[in-house]
Amino acid sequence: MELPEKMFGVVLNGHGGPDQLEFRTDLPMPKTGPKDVLIRVEAAAVNNTDINTRIGWYSKGDQDAEDAGWSGQALNFPRIQGADVCGTIVDVGEGVDKGRIGKRVLIEPCLQEANGTQLETPWYFGSECDGGFSEYTVVADCHAHSINSSLTSIELASFPCSYSTAENMLTRANVSKGDRVLVTGASGGVGSAALQLAKARGAKVLAVTSPSKAEDLMALGADQVLDRSSSYLDGLGANSIDVVIDLVAGDKWPSLLDLLCPGGRYAVAGAIGGPIVALDVRTLYLKDLSFFGCTVLESKVFGNLVRLIEDGKIRPLVAETFSLKDISKAQKSFEEKSHIGKIVLDVGQ
């Protein structure tokens, strides 16, 4: 196919509010280097990472500091964000099989390779490099996973970031059949993914959410739902949980460790309730607890996720769909946290 000289997309011009997001139709086409594939983006979902990066949340100091990017480095502007991407390969770089052209793919968002070389420190798609909030995007061939599914591209775009994060947490914490697993923030993208993926492993899942979302999470497979404003210890009792999958942290964090049984495992990949918590170190060592901070994906995680999608073991949860031009509205809806699952941008409109 003949490719255009310019493309449309949304650029982030700096840290700050939604006013830093600009829809443009004159962006240069991304260049395909060795070992790269060029993808026509069909759909891209909204994530906490997009908003955290925009507002400089990752910085431990000023939002414009040198550590305000996802990887702890300064961000280069303008930047095209967007980590959750489904699209079709339209061109390939040197060293890539031309038979891949025309294949529908999901992009693995945690990048180990870019610009034809292995990275010393992993990048996140749409943070350290341009992502999928645009008509076209480029990524290393190894991170573009072919997908054979009857699901729509909008449905498929709901999977990569949240589900790979959740599967990585379950993998790191070695969740297996019979484990009692508590999931905080269970109605969000990662939380609802963790619920499904833990059930697929044969675990018993206890989901923490607001009362208005309890019925939906029970329908999704939760064995029990806890009100996020209630006392977890009063509801479950001490030493009652094998694994905590935490996306919230915040003031109630110490009680999560009290819930864990001796030898329990705690995995975290978010802190939407607040990143600063109080730790009684005695609880950690006297109960022989294991802590897992989960960011970089284990090598097998994304391939496992693609197989689960293709086998129909997990289902997409698309709460709302917006056009790419309406990204500010989509992020506002995302921040209201009234939805279950993912908010997806229809880039192919």
C-alpha positions in Angstrom: 0.0 0.0 0.0 1.1 3.6 -0.6 1.8 5.3 2.7 1.1 9.0 3.4 3.8 11.5 4.1 1.9 12.9 7.2 -0.4 11.4 9.8 -2.8 12.4 12.5 -2.3 11.9 16.2 -2.3 13.4 19.7 0.9 14.8 21.1 1.7 15.6 24.7 3.5 19.0 24.7 4.6 19.0 28.4 3.6 17.9 31.9 0.3 19.3 33.1 -3.4 19.2 32.5 -5.4 18.0 29.5 -4.6 21.2 27.7 -1.1 19.7 27.1 -2.7 17.2 24.7 -3.0 18.4 21.1 -4.6 16.7 18.2 -2.7 17.3 15.0 -3.0 16.2 11.3 0.6 17.2 10.2 2.7 14.8 12.2 5.7 13.1 10.4 5.3 9.5 9.6 7.4 7.3 11.9 10.5 5.8 10.3 10.9 2.0 10.2 14.4 1.0 11.2 16.1 -2.4 11.2 14.1 -5.1 13.0 11.0 -2.7 13.2 7.5 -3.0 12.0 5.2 -0.1 10.9 1.7 -0.5 12.3 -1.6 1.2 11.2 -3.2 1.8 14.6 -6.9 0.8 14.8 -7.6 1.2 18.5 -5.7 2.3 21.6 -6.9 2.3 25.3 -6.4 4.8 28.1 -4.3 3.9 31.1 -3.3 5.3 34.5 0.2 5.5 33.0 -0.9 8.0 30.4 -2.3 10.3 33.0 0.5 9.8 35.5 3.1 10.6 32.8 1.2 13.7 31.7 1.0 15.1 35.2 4.5 14.1 36.2 3.2 11.8 39.0 6.2 9.5 38.7 8.5 12.2 39.9 9.5 12.1 43.6 10.0 15.9 43.4 8.8 18.5 41.0 6.6 17.3 38.1 9.2 18.7 35.6 12.1 17.0 37.4 14.6 14.7 35.8 12.7 11.7 37.2 9.2 12.6 35.9 9.1 9.8 33.2 7.9 6.2 33.7 11.5 4.9 33.7 12.6 7.5 36.3 14.2 9.7 33.5 13.0 13.0 32.1 10.5 12.8 29.3 11.2 14.2 25.8 8.5 16.5 24.4 6.5 16.5 22.2 5.6 12.8 22.9 2.9 10.6 21.4 1.5 8.5 24.3 -0.5 5.3 24.1 0.6 1.9 25.5 -2.4 -0.2 24.6 -2.4 -0.8 20.9 -4.1 -3.0 18.4 -3.4 -2.6 14.7 -2.2 -4.0 11.4 1.4 -4.2 10.1 1.7 -2.3 6.9 5.5 -2.2 6.4 8.6 -3.9 7.8 12.2 -2.8 8.3 15.4 -4.6 7.3 15.6 -8.1 8.7 11.9 -8.6 9.2 9.9 -11.2 7.3 7.7 -9.4 4.7 5.1 -12.0 5.3 4.2 -10.2 8.5 2.6 -7.4 6.4 -1.2 -7.5 6.8 -1.1 -9.3 10.2 -3.2 -7.9 13.0 -1.1 -7.4 16.1 -1.1 -6.4 19.8 1.9 -4.4 21.0 3.7 -5.6 24.1 4.0 -2.3 26.0 7.1 -3.1 28.1 9.9 -2.8 25.6 13.2 -4.7 25.8 14.3 -3.8 22.3 14.2 -0.5 20.3 16.1 1.1 17.5 17.4 -2.3 16.4 19.2 -3.0 19.7 18.6 -4.5 23.2 17.9 -1.9 25.8 19.9 -1.7 29.0 16.8 -0.4 30.8 13.4 -1.3 29.5 11.2 1.4 28.0 7.4 1.8 28.1 5.6 2.3 24.9 4.4 5.9 24.7 6.8 7.1 27.4 10.4 6.6 26.4 9.3 6.4 22.7 6.2 7.4 20.8 3.2 5.2 21.3 -0.2 4.5 19.8 -2.3 7.7 20.0 -1.7 8.2 16.3 -2.6 6.9 12.9 0.7 4.9 12.6 3.3 3.8 15.0 6.6 1.8 15.0 7.8 -0.9 17.3 10.4 -3.6 17.3 9.2 -6.7 15.5 9.6 -8.9 18.6 7.1 -6.7 20.5 4.4 -6.9 17.9 2.5 -10.1 18.7 0.2 -11.6 16.0 -3.3 -12.3 17.2 -5.8 -14.6 15.7 -9.2 -13.7 17.2 -12.7 -12.8 16.2 -12.7 -9.9 18.7 -12.8 -6.4 17.3 -9.7 -4.2 17.4 -11.4 -2.0 20.0 -11.9 -5.1 22.2 -8.4 -6.3 21.7 -6.9 -2.9 22.6 -8.4 -3.4 26.0 -5.9 -6.2 26.8 -2.2 -5.4 26.4 -1.3 -3.0 29.3 -3.8 -4.0 32.0 -3.8 -7.7 31.3 -0.1 -8.1 30.9 0.5 -6.1 34.1 -2.0 -8.4 35.9 -0.6 -11.6 34.5 2.9 -10.4 35.4 1.8 -9.9 39.0 0.3 -13.3 39.2 3.4 -14.9 37.6 5.7 -13.1 40.0 3.6 -14.1 43.0 3.3 -17.7 41.7 -0.5 -17.8 42.0 -1.8 -21.3 41.5 -4.9 -23.4 42.0 -6.4 -23.1 45.4 -4.7 -19.9 46.4 -6.9 -17.3 48.2 -6.2 -14.1 46.3 -7.2 -10.6 47.3 -7.4 -8.0 44.5 -7.6 -4.3 45.4 -9.0 -1.8 42.9 -10.7 -4.8 41.3 -13.1 -2.8 39.1 -10.3 -1.0 37.2 -8.5 -2.3 34.1 -5.7 -4.1 35.9 -7.9 -5.3 38.8 -10.6 -6.8 36.6 -7.9 -8.4 34.5 -6.3 -9.9 37.6 -9.7 -11.2 38.7 -10.2 -13.1 35.5 -6.6 -14.3 35.2 -6.5 -15.6 38.8 -9.7 -17.5 38.2 -8.3 -19.0 35.1 -5.4 -20.3 37.3 -8.0 -21.9 39.7 -7.6 -19.4 42.5 -10.3 -18.2 44.9 -10.6 -14.5 44.3 -11.8 -11.8 46.8 -12.3 -8.5 45.1 -12.2 -5.1 46.7 -14.4 -2.4 45.1 -17.2 0.0 45.8 -20.7 -1.5 46.6 -22.2 -0.2 43.3 -19.8 -2.4 41.3 -20.1 -5.6 43.5 -22.7 -7.3 41.3 -20.7 -6.8 38.2 -17.5 -8.3 39.7 -19.4 -11.3 41.0 -20.7 -11.8 37.4 -17.1 -11.6 36.3 -16.1 -14.5 38.6 -15.3 -13.0 42.0 -15.9 -15.5 44.8 -16.5 -12.7 47.3 -16.6 -8.9 47.1 -15.4 -6.5 49.9 -16.5 -2.9 50.3 -13.3 -0.8 49.9 -14.5 1.5 52.7 -14.9 -1.4 55.2 -12.4 -3.0 57.5 -10.7 -5.9 55.6 -9.7 -7.5 58.9 -13.2 -7.4 60.3 -14.5 -8.9 57.1 -11.9 -11.6 56.5 -9.8 -12.0 59.6 -6.0 -12.1 60.0 -3.9 -14.6 58.2 -6.7 -15.5 55.8 -5.1 -14.6 52.4 -2.3 -16.3 50.4 -1.7 -13.5 47.9 -2.5 -9.8 47.7 -2.6 -8.2 44.3 -2.4 -4.6 45.1 -3.1 -1.6 42.8 -4.1 0.9 45.5 -1.7 1.1 48.5 -2.9 4.2 50.5 -3.9 4.4 54.2 -5.3 0.9 54.4 -2.1 -0.7 53.2 -0.9 -2.1 56.6 -4.1 -4.2 56.9 -3.2 -6.0 53.7 -0.1 -7.5 55.4 -2.2 -8.5 58.4 -4.5 -10.4 56.1 -1.6 -12.4 54.6 -0.9 -15.8 56.1 2.6 -16.8 57.1 4.6 -17.2 53.9 2.1 -15.0 52.0 3.0 -13.1 48.9 2.3 -9.4 48.1 2.5 -8.1 44.6 2.1 -4.4 43.7 1.9 -2.5 40.4 0.0 0.7 41.3 -0.7 3.2 44.1 -3.9 5.0 43.2 -4.7 5.4 46.8 -1.4 7.0 47.6 2.2 5.9 47.2 3.4 6.6 50.8 2.5 3.8 53.3 3.4 2.7 56.8 5.3 -0.6 57.1 5.8 -2.4 60.4 8.9 -4.4 59.4 8.2 -6.9 62.1 5.1 -8.0 60.2 7.2 -8.5 57.1 9.9 -10.7 58.7 8.0 -12.5 61.4 5.4 -13.8 58.9 8.1 -14.6 56.3 6.3 -12.5 53.7 7.5 -12.0 50.1 7.1 -8.7 48.3 7.1 -8.3 44.5 7.3 -4.9 42.8 6.0 -5.6 39.3 6.9 -3.4 36.4 9.1 -5.1 33.8 7.3 -8.1 32.3 8.6 -11.6 32.7 9.6 -12.9 29.2 6.8 -15.4 28.9 4.0 -13.2 30.1 2.8 -11.5 26.9 2.9 -14.7 24.9 0.9 -16.4 27.5 -1.7 -13.6 27.5 -2.1 -13.8 23.7 -2.8 -17.5 24.0 -5.4 -16.9 26.7 -7.1 -14.4 24.4 -7.1 -16.7 21.4 -8.4 -19.6 23.5 -11.3 -17.4 24.9 -10.1 -17.9 28.5 -10.5 -14.2 29.3 -12.9 -11.7 27.9 -12.6 -8.0 27.1 -14.2 -5.4 29.3 -14.8 -2.2 27.2 -16.6 0.4 29.3 -16.6 3.3 26.8 -15.3 4.2 23.4 -14.2 7.6 22.2 -12.7 9.0 19.1 -9.0 9.9 19.2 -9.9 13.6 18.9 -11.8 13.3 22.2 -8.9 12.0 24.2 -9.4 14.7 26.9 -13.0 13.6 27.4 -11.8 10.0 27.6 -9.2 10.7 30.2 -11.8 12.8 32.2 -14.1 9.8 32.2 -11.3 7.5 33.2 -10.4 9.7 36.2 -14.0 9.6 37.4 -13.5 5.9 38.1 -17.2 5.1 37.6 -16.5 2.4 35.0 -15.5 -1.2 35.0 -12.8 -2.3 32.6 -11.2 -0.1 29.9 -11.9 3.1 28.0 -10.7 2.7 24.4 -10.0 5.3 21.7 -11.2 4.4 18.2 -8.1 5.5 16.1 -9.4 4.0 12.9 -12.4 6.3 12.6 
